[in-house]
Amino acid sequence: MKSTSLVLRYVKTVKLDIILGDKCEILDLTISGDFFAYPEESIGELESKLRKCSSRVCIEEAFKEISSTIVLGVDIEDLKSKIISLLETCTSS
């Protein structure tokens, strides 16, 4: 099991806490910070959909489901790329 925290600075600050299992699946993930999302529950839904993801495709599908969400102060594409990068780093080690 591997636990990682990232603090990402955009217009607002985002903290990403992620726990990857031995098989490089996302066991837990929390996205927090001083950004805004509407509807508010969409970030929680994204976190739920990302849990158990173990591939780029799964992560991309989870982010597609919040494509109509308005997120202010965060580069959501960059956030997705960071999560994919963490997962791919795990699978390549």
N, C-alpha and C positions, 0 to 999 in steps of 0.2 A: 504494500500500500504506500502511496506517495501523496503527500499533502503539499500544496503550493498556494501561495497568496501573491497576487499581483495588484499593485496600485497603478491605475492607468489615469493619466491626466489628459483630459480633453478640455472643453470649455468648463466642464465640471469634472469632479473626481469620481472614479469608479474603483471599487475594490472587488476583486474576483478571488474567492476562496474555492479551491477545487481539490477534491480527493479522488485519486485514480486508484483502482484496484490492481491486483497482481496481473490481471489479464488486460490492463489498460482500458478498462471501462470506467466511465464517470460514476462514482459511487455517490458523491454528494457535490453540490455546487451552490454557491451563494453569490449573487450579484447585488452589491449594495453601493451606496454613495449618495452624493447630493444632486443627482440628476432627476429629471421628471419623465414619467411615462404615462400616456393616456391611451387606453384605460389602465389604471394603476395595477390591476391584477395580472396584466400581461407579463410582467417580469417574473412573477411567481409561477405562472403557467410555463414560461420558457425554462425556468430552472427545473420544473418537474419533467418536461419533455427531454431535457438534456441528461437527466439521470438515467443511467444504464446505456448511454450512447458509447459506442466503441469504434465509430468510424466517422470519416468526414461526411459521408452521405447523411447519416443520422443527424449530425449537428446542423448541416445545411437545411434539412427538412424541418427541424425544430425552429430555426430562425425564420423560415418561410412562413410558418404559422403566425408569426407576429409582424408580418410585413405591413399590415395596415395600422400597426401601433405607432403613435406619435411619441418619439423619444427625443427629448431636448437636452443638449449638452453632452451627448455621447455619440461617438462614431460607431454605430452598431455593426457596420461591416468590419471595422478593425477589431472590435470585441469578438466577433465570430472568428476572425482570423487568429486571434490570440488563443482561443480555446482549441481550435483545430491544430495549431502549432504545438500546444502542450500535449495533446493526444498523440500527434505524430512523433514527437520527441520521445514519448514513452514507448511507443511501439518499435522505434528504431534502436532502442537501447537494450 
